[in-house]
Amino acid sequence: MRPTWILIAGSVCLGLAGCSRSPVITVRNQSTQTVSNLVVSGTGFTERLAPLAAGAEHTFRVRPTGDSGIRVAFDAGPRHVDSSEQGYMEASGGYRLSATIETNLSVKIDVRR
């Protein structure tokens, strides 16, 4: 009887863990320049990324501490860009965010769930 309860408890935990997937962010550089000092931040997280070459992308998982948008800041040559906070995600629920650095160095945020 005891092994059955352990199996049931383990199944419930795995099921609940599947419902609380943390958000995934992909940063794409569609500009013609390498961007450096790239920082993506939100409520409870800050990710400093390596320089991102023109045409490259980087995907990573974050663990916000609550509802959040994302802010993208970077340097492109002598210019510093700060997108301010955009978009919306919750700490769980499988959110997928895409932050695209456009050719004019503006940042476009897309959110999917």
C-alpha positions in Angstrom: 0.0 0.0 0.0 2.8 2.4 0.9 4.5 2.2 -2.6 1.2 3.1 -4.2 0.9 6.3 -2.2 4.5 7.2 -3.1 3.7 6.6 -6.8 0.5 8.7 -6.6 2.3 11.6 -4.8 5.1 11.5 -7.3 2.7 11.6 -10.2 0.8 14.6 -8.7 4.1 16.5 -8.2 5.1 15.9 -11.8 1.8 17.0 -13.0 1.9 20.2 -11.0 5.4 20.9 -12.1 4.3 20.7 -15.8 1.7 23.4 -15.1 4.3 25.8 -13.7 6.8 26.1 -16.5 8.9 29.2 -16.2 9.0 31.7 -19.1 11.4 31.4 -22.0 12.9 34.5 -23.7 14.5 34.6 -27.1 16.5 37.7 -28.0 17.1 38.2 -31.8 19.4 40.7 -33.3 18.1 41.7 -36.7 20.2 44.9 -36.8 23.4 45.1 -38.9 25.5 45.6 -35.8 26.8 43.5 -33.0 25.2 44.6 -29.7 27.1 44.5 -26.5 26.4 45.1 -22.8 23.1 43.3 -23.4 20.9 43.0 -20.3 17.4 41.6 -20.2 15.6 42.2 -16.9 12.2 42.0 -15.3 10.6 41.5 -11.9 13.1 39.4 -9.9 15.6 38.6 -12.6 18.5 40.2 -14.6 20.3 38.3 -17.3 23.5 39.7 -18.7 24.2 38.2 -22.2 27.3 37.9 -24.2 27.6 40.2 -27.3 25.1 39.2 -29.9 26.2 39.4 -33.5 24.0 40.7 -36.3 21.5 37.9 -37.3 22.2 35.9 -34.1 19.8 34.9 -31.3 20.0 33.7 -27.8 17.3 31.7 -25.8 17.1 31.3 -22.1 14.7 30.6 -19.2 13.9 33.1 -16.5 12.3 32.9 -13.1 10.4 36.1 -12.4 9.1 36.6 -8.9 5.7 37.8 -10.0 3.9 39.3 -13.0 6.4 41.1 -15.2 7.3 42.6 -18.5 10.8 42.6 -19.9 13.3 45.4 -20.4 16.2 45.1 -22.9 19.2 47.4 -22.8 22.3 47.3 -24.9 25.0 49.2 -26.7 25.3 49.3 -30.5 28.5 51.2 -31.4 28.4 54.5 -29.5 24.7 54.3 -29.0 23.0 53.1 -25.8 19.5 51.7 -26.2 17.0 51.0 -23.4 13.6 49.6 -24.4 11.9 50.3 -21.1 9.6 47.5 -19.8 7.3 46.0 -22.4 5.1 42.9 -22.7 3.6 40.8 -20.0 4.3 37.4 -18.4 3.5 35.5 -15.3 6.0 33.5 -13.3 4.5 30.3 -14.6 2.2 29.2 -17.4 4.7 28.5 -20.2 5.1 32.0 -21.5 7.4 32.4 -24.5 8.7 35.9 -25.2 10.6 37.2 -28.2 12.6 40.4 -28.0 13.7 41.4 -31.5 16.3 44.2 -32.0 15.1 45.8 -35.2 17.3 47.3 -38.0 16.7 50.8 -36.5 17.8 49.5 -33.0 14.2 49.7 -31.6 13.1 46.6 -29.6 9.9 44.7 -30.4 8.4 42.3 -27.8 6.1 39.5 -28.8 4.4 37.3 -26.1 2.9 33.9 -26.6 1.4 31.5 -24.1 
